[in-house]
Amino acid sequence: MVIVHRTPRSAGEEADPVLITEAAPSYEEEHAARKRKYMLMMGMRFPCLILAGIFYHTWWLALFFVVLSIPLPWIAVLVANDRPPRKAENVSRYQREAKQIEHREHRVIDGQG
């Protein structure tokens, strides 16, 4: 979801949106976009086969359309299942200087007795 703020240029004019955040699209929006891509690519397969039938007298053109239609389902599935990568976020963490453990002799008490 992207949040925008509209500022009018003049009193009677509509404002142009100004982007104020770079929030990722919602899961539903992303899923709908991937479904549209899938349907478009799968919808291109049938016209390719029809064009191959129309151009049957030009064998190389018919072969081109048939060969073009073969990988479309595979590509459509890959595109539909592909999600955009997550943004790499740098987390601000407290960094402190490492201290060295004391280096001196310690008295050892023996537990006999």
C-alpha positions as CSV (number, residue, x, y, z in Angstrom):
1,M,0.0,0.0,0.0
2,V,1.4,3.4,-1.0
3,I,0.3,6.5,0.9
4,V,0.1,9.7,-1.1
5,H,-0.6,13.3,-0.1
6,R,-2.3,15.6,-2.6
7,T,-1.5,19.2,-2.8
8,P,-3.5,21.5,-5.1
9,R,-1.7,23.8,-7.4
10,S,-4.5,26.3,-7.6
11,A,-8.0,26.7,-6.1
12,G,-9.9,24.9,-8.8
13,E,-7.3,22.4,-9.9
14,E,-6.9,18.8,-8.7
15,A,-3.7,18.0,-6.9
16,D,-1.0,15.8,-8.2
17,P,-0.2,12.9,-5.8
18,V,3.1,13.1,-3.9
19,L,4.6,9.8,-2.7
20,I,5.3,9.9,1.0
21,T,6.1,6.3,1.7
22,E,7.6,3.3,-0.1
23,A,5.5,0.6,1.5
24,A,5.3,-2.6,-0.4
25,P,2.0,-3.5,-2.1
26,S,-0.4,-5.6,-0.1
27,Y,-0.5,-9.4,-0.6
28,E,-3.9,-9.1,-2.4
29,E,-2.6,-6.5,-4.8
30,E,0.5,-8.5,-5.6
31,H,-1.5,-11.7,-6.0
32,A,-3.9,-10.0,-8.4
33,A,-1.1,-8.6,-10.5
34,R,0.5,-12.1,-10.7
35,K,-2.9,-13.6,-11.7
36,R,-3.2,-11.0,-14.5
37,K,0.2,-11.8,-15.8
38,Y,-0.6,-15.5,-15.8
39,M,-3.9,-15.1,-17.6
40,L,-2.3,-12.8,-20.2
41,M,0.5,-15.3,-20.9
42,M,-1.9,-18.3,-21.0
43,G,-4.2,-16.2,-23.2
44,M,-1.4,-15.7,-25.7
45,R,-1.0,-19.5,-26.3
46,F,-4.4,-20.0,-28.0
47,P,-3.9,-17.1,-30.5
48,C,-0.4,-18.5,-31.3
49,L,-1.9,-21.9,-32.2
50,I,-4.7,-20.2,-34.3
51,L,-2.0,-18.2,-36.1
52,A,0.0,-21.3,-36.8
53,G,-3.1,-22.8,-38.4
54,I,-3.7,-19.7,-40.5
55,F,-0.1,-19.6,-41.7
56,Y,0.1,-23.4,-42.4
57,H,1.1,-22.7,-46.0
58,T,4.2,-20.8,-44.8
59,W,5.8,-23.6,-42.8
60,W,8.5,-21.6,-41.1
61,L,5.9,-19.0,-39.8
62,A,3.6,-21.8,-38.6
63,L,6.5,-23.5,-36.9
64,F,7.5,-20.3,-35.3
65,F,4.0,-19.8,-33.7
66,V,3.9,-23.5,-32.6
67,V,7.4,-23.2,-31.0
68,L,6.4,-19.9,-29.4
69,S,3.3,-21.5,-27.8
70,I,5.1,-24.5,-26.3
71,P,7.1,-22.8,-23.4
72,L,4.3,-20.3,-22.6
73,P,2.6,-22.4,-19.9
74,W,5.9,-23.1,-18.2
75,I,6.9,-19.4,-18.3
76,A,3.4,-18.3,-17.1
77,V,3.7,-20.6,-14.1
78,L,7.2,-19.3,-13.2
79,V,6.0,-15.7,-13.5
80,A,2.8,-16.3,-11.5
81,N,4.7,-18.0,-8.7
82,D,7.5,-15.5,-8.5
83,R,7.3,-12.9,-5.8
84,P,9.5,-9.8,-5.7
85,P,12.5,-10.1,-3.4
86,R,12.2,-8.5,0.1
87,K,13.9,-5.3,0.6
88,A,17.2,-5.5,2.5
89,E,16.8,-3.4,5.5
90,N,19.7,-2.2,7.6
91,V,18.7,-2.5,11.2
92,S,20.2,0.1,13.5
93,R,21.8,-1.7,16.4
94,Y,23.8,-0.6,19.3
95,Q,27.5,-1.2,18.8
96,R,29.7,-1.2,21.8
97,E,33.4,-1.6,22.2
98,A,34.5,-5.1,23.2
99,K,36.3,-5.2,26.5
100,Q,39.2,-7.5,27.4
101,I,38.8,-9.8,30.4
102,E,41.2,-8.8,33.2
103,H,44.5,-10.6,33.1
104,R,45.8,-11.0,36.6
105,E,46.4,-13.8,39.1
106,H,43.3,-15.0,41.0
107,R,43.4,-16.8,44.4
108,V,42.0,-20.3,44.1
109,I,40.3,-21.7,47.2
110,D,40.6,-25.5,47.5
111,G,37.4,-27.2,48.8
112,Q,39.2,-29.8,50.9
113,G,38.6,-29.9,54.5
